[in-house]
Amino acid sequence: MGNEEPIREAFLIHKSGCLLAYRVPDPTKTADYDLVVGMLTALQSFVHEAFGAGMQSLRSLEFEDKNVLIEVREGFYIAVVLNGKPTSILKSRLDSVMDAIDAKYGKVAKDWNGDIGDWVHAGRMMGTLFEEDHNRRQDGLCPLCGTVPASIGNSCQICGYREEG
């Protein structure tokens, strides 16, 4: 793997199949993200239809040295495309990011009217999945969403993160 980023792409997808936000380590590299999201949505639908999965969902995909880790909440999910296998640290970070996004956007997702502006800070919150974004505490910014000054004892006004001191 060398200096290759462990996360290639991260997608936040509404249960309707709409791409809400995405993050990549190198924003100059472009891809057809709608195609990726459409395929992931089709696979999720297939699992529900073919296996009567109910609330169960596809949780991962593996192809050659790439893996897709999928974390699902009631109204949305994040799909993370990885180089190699997911580590326990990455899984924990993904769970923390999902908890924060769910706390901020869970109610929005349930009754979402299609206004992408409702998800304005979700992309920033997803940025903490990437290692370089995860160390924001050194910059005096919120370590979860990176948007506002973080201080011990105060909650972030964007994502609600609160560092206990």
N, C-alpha and C positions, 0 to 999 in steps of 0.2 A: 504493500500500500504506500509506503514512503510518506511524503508530505501531503498526500491526498486527504481532503476533508472527509470525515466519516459520514457526514450527512450531505447528500447531493441536492436534495430538494425537500421542502416541507409544504404541504397543502392543507388548508383549512377548508372543509367542504360542508355545505349545508345538506341536510337530509334530502332536499329536493334535487341535489346534484349540482347546485350552483357553487362555483369557486368563490369563496369569500376573501381569502388572502393566501399568499404564498411567499415563501422565502427561499432563496438560494444563496450559497456562499459567494458566488461570483455573478452579480447582476448583469454583467455584460454578455454572459452566455444566455442565449434564448432558446426556448423550446416551445412546442405547442402544448401549453399547460391545459387548455380546454380538452384536448385529446386524452391526456393522462387522466384528468378528472372524469371525463365521460366513461373511460374504460373502468376506472375504480368504481364508479357508480353502477355500471352495468354488472360488474362482478358481485357487488353487494346485493343488488336486486336478484341476481341468479341464485345466490346462496339462500336468500329468503324464500324465493319461489320453489326451487328444486328440493330444498331440504326442510321446508317449513320451519325456518329458524326462529320465527317470532322476533323476540328482542335480541337474539344472538346475531353476531356479525362476523364477517371475515376479519381475522386479526392480523394476518401476515401473509406475505407472498415471498417466494424465494426464486431467483433466477441467476444462474452462474454465481458470480461473487457479489451480487446485489440482493438486497432484501428490502421489502416494504413492510414497515411496522405501522399498524393501524390502531388508533385509540379512539373509541367511540363514546359519545355522550348522547343524550336523548335527541337533541335536534341537530347535531353536527358531528363530524369526526375529523381527526388529523391523520394524514398519511405521510409518513416520513420515508424517503428513499435513501437507503444507506449503502455505503461501500462496506461489505463484510457483514458480520453478525452484530446485532444490537448488544450493547453492554448493559449491565445492571444500572450503571450510572446514567446512561442515556434513557433507559426505561423509566427510571425515577424522575429524571428531568422532564420527560414527556408527560408523565402523570401529573407533575406539579404544574406544568404549563396548561394542561387540560383542566385541572381543577380551577386555576385562575381564570381561564377563558370561560369556563362554565359558570363561575360565580358572577362574572361580569355580563355574559351574553346568553346564559341559559334561558332566561325568560324571553329575551328577544328572539331566540331561535324557534321557540314553540309557536309564536304568532307572527313570524317574520313576513313582512309584506313585499319583500324583494328589494328594498332600499339598501344598497351596499354601504351607504353612509352610516348605517346602524352599526357597522363593524369596524369603525374607523381606527381603533387602536389594536385590533386583533393581530395584524401583521407584526407590529412591534413586539407584542407579547410572544409571538411565535419565534422571534429572533433569538430568544434565550435558549433555544434548542441548540444553537450553534455555539461551539466552545468559546469563540472570541467574544460573543455577546454575553455569555454566561458570567463573565468576570467583571460586570459593570460596577460592582460595589467599589472597586478601586477608583472609578471615575466620579464617585459621589452621586451616581444615578441609581434609580430603582433597579435592583438586580433581576427583576422579572420582566418589566416592560421597557426599561431604559429611558423613560421619558421625563421624569421629574426628580429633583433632588431627593435622595432617601436619607433619612436620619433615624437613628434607633428610637423606637417608641412611637413613631408617626406612621400612619398608613399612606401608601401611595394613592394619590387622588385619581389615577388612571385605572390601575388594575386592582387596588385594594391590598397589595402586598404589605405586610407588616413584619419588620424584623424585630425579634425579641431581643432585649439586651439584658 
